[in-house]
Amino acid sequence: MTEEKNKPLISRRTALGHYANGLGTLALTSMLQNELSHGSDLDPRPGTHKAKAKRVIFLWMSGGPSQMDTFDPKPAINDLAKKKPNVTEAPFKFERRGKSGLWVSELLPHIAQHADDLCVIRSMKGETNTHEHAQTFVMTGVPQNNSPVPTIGSWIVYGLGSESKNLPALVSLDQSNPNVSETFFLPAWTQGTVLNLNKKKKKGKELPLIPNINNKWLSPEQQRKQLDLLLKMNELHRKSRPGDDRLKARVESFQRAFRMQMEAPDVFDLTKESKKTQEMYGVGGKDTDEYARRCIIARRLIERGVRFVLVPYSRVPKSENQTAATFGWDSHEQNNTITPMLCKRHDQPVAALLQDLKQRGLLEDTLVFWGGEFGRTAGSRVGKAGREHNCNGYTVFLAGGGVKPGIAYGKTEETAKGILENPVHVHDLNATILHLLGLDHEKLTYDAGGRSYRLTDVYGDVVHDIIS
């Protein structure tokens, strides 16, 4: 009876729980700056050397775009197709574009107008031809799906912090593989936030863009008072648990979550963009609308200090093509139908993003990546006019952020079977991206579980030939 009488009316755990229901899972992303007097782990800081780029927009073409139909012309494939039934012809015309004379496919007429801004790497080399493993490899440096390792975005946030006080440092515009909202051994504050731009549903109800960002029961003033009280309680609790990284990140996350309620709606309100800008990106277009909106939001996020934005590709609706809808750029069958459809969905929005960044003075210190986990072969084993996976000699491009513009780096064999000149391993690419951001990939390490980890493991060389 006495024990019940002395029991507190509400425990710290319960108070946190009730408040978390208002700010919700956003508060648990644990990667947010705060207003505490002692500062935040996410405060911006310099790298190991002078940076050429401040931020990254990662245009993720999951599935593996066909390099011989986009940026690496292989006319010899057409002759081979006449002799071997399992080889798929490469019918799309290439032209030299811009002052640089960079070869670009007719499937990408808008991106072709920005040829002089592109650094096309035609000699990418991975470790595996399995989708999930290869995707994980590009993003984490480990060629194994579901590996307990953080993504390149988390590594960059760990090294540089964030320039935004009100938004996450790492954002994914829809779910991707691997999940950016997992940090594994890196500190919890490096975790990313995944947005529901595709309006996914659960139990028949549409999920919110950002889970539980608003509290419909309390006004901002009431939330502020609750937050101030919880801040004092958490500070006392934290002093009794020094070095508790997850507790510290949770405490700090409430501050950013509160501020995001004010800024987030503005970021995603595309009505604030001029009609001319929306048309340039392709907003409202039958094929381009989805990716156009993602690219505009990516630009609006980096303008506000977000460090890394992952922009997953736009799927072809099932009603138009079941294969493309299911596998994206994975053109095992009917490559010459699927690839044009996907190019049409991405070409205009990507080109507009490059133009928009450039005219706003942002391309100079924003690194844009375009590519997938691997490329394609000349033909298909099943003989259905498709292309198989090819991790040995595929193509990606970089733009802005200190890379040499208007160049094609590396060379592959005449049917794209392998690399002839200047191979660029995935570890080399990641080392180069970090270098452009002012981070030495050999010094960006984290000790956990008795060993020292880094994004590039014990490998990787910076490709200085592509740096301006």
Buried (B, 14 or more C-beta within 10 A) or exposed (E): EEEEEEEEEEEEEEBBEEBBEBBBBBBBBBBBBBBBEEEBBBEBEEBBEEBBBBBBBBBBBBBBBBBBBBBBBBEBBBEBBEEEEBBBBBEBEBBEBBEBEBBBBBBBBBBBBBBBBBBBBBBBBBBBBBBBBBBBBBBBBBBBBEBEBBBBBBBBBBBBBBBBBBBBBBBBBBBBBBBBBBBBEBBBBBBBBBBBBBEEEEEEEEEBEBBBBBBEEBEEEEBEEBBEEBBEBBEEBBEEEEEBBBBBBBBBBBBBBBBBBEBBEEBBEBEEBEEEBBBBBBBEBEBBBBBBBBBBBBBBBBBBBBBBBBBBBBBBBEEEBEBBBEBBBBBBBBBBBBBBBBBBBBBBBBBBBBBBBBEEEBBEBBBBBBBBBBBBBBBBEEEBBBBBBBBBBBBBBBBBBBBBBBBBBBBBBEBBBEBBEBBBBBBBBBBBBBBBBBBBBBEBBBEEEEEEBBBBEEBBBBBEEBBE
